[in-house]
Amino acid sequence: MEHSEIILQILAERDITPYRLSKETGISESLFGAWRKKPTSKIYSGNLVLIADYLGCSVDYLLGRTENPDAHQES
């Protein structure tokens, strides 16, 4: 599974729309549409950090490297 698919799945599970995430983080909403059309693992690290901070989870969780949302995250 591509990293973008994992992120979109987490958003759906948390009932967060790409529009809402876009408005609250400044990430382009069109990026999420592009991910739906063509899943990718090539994601700008700055966007990963913004999404992880917004969701209160680790980047490793967004990348599917752990099932623990708090793994490798400082308190």
N, C-alpha and C positions, 0 to 999 in steps of 0.2 A: 504494500500500500504506500502510495506517495505521501509525503509530509503534508501537502496541502489538503489531501483527503482526510487525514487525521484531524487537522485543525477544523475543517468544515464539519466533521462529525462531532467534535467536542462542542462547537458552537450550537449545533442542532440539539445535542443532549441537554445543553444548558439554556435552551430556548433564547439564544441571542442571535439577532439578525445581523448579517453583514452590514446593513445600513447603520444600525446602532453602533456596532464596533467601529465602523468607519468614522462616524460623527464624533465619537468619544476618543479616538486615537489619532485621527488625521490620516489614517491609511486609506488609500483610494478604494472606494466601493467596487470599482471596475476590476480591481485585482481579484476579488472573490469570485466574480463572474468568470474571469479568465481561468481561475483554478477549477471551477466546475466544468468548463468546456475542455480543459486540458490539464489534468492533474500533474503536479510537478514536485520535485524535492529541492529544486533550486529556488530558495526563498532567501531574500535579503535578511541578514542577521538582525538588522535594526528593527525590521517588522516582527521578527520572532520575539524579540525582547519586548516590544510594545504590546503584542498580543498576550504574552505570558504575564506581564505586569497587570494588564487589564483583567485577565482571568484569575489572577492570584495563584498562578501555578508556575512550574519550572519549564524552561525551554525543552529539557529532556522529555517531559510529559507530552509537550506538543509534537515532538518528533517521534513519539511512540517508543522511546528508549526505556521507558518505565511506566508502570501502571499507577505509580504513586505520584500524584500531582505536586507534592512538596519535595520530591527528591532533588537534591543538589541545590536547594534554594536556601539562601540565608534568611535567618529570622529577623 
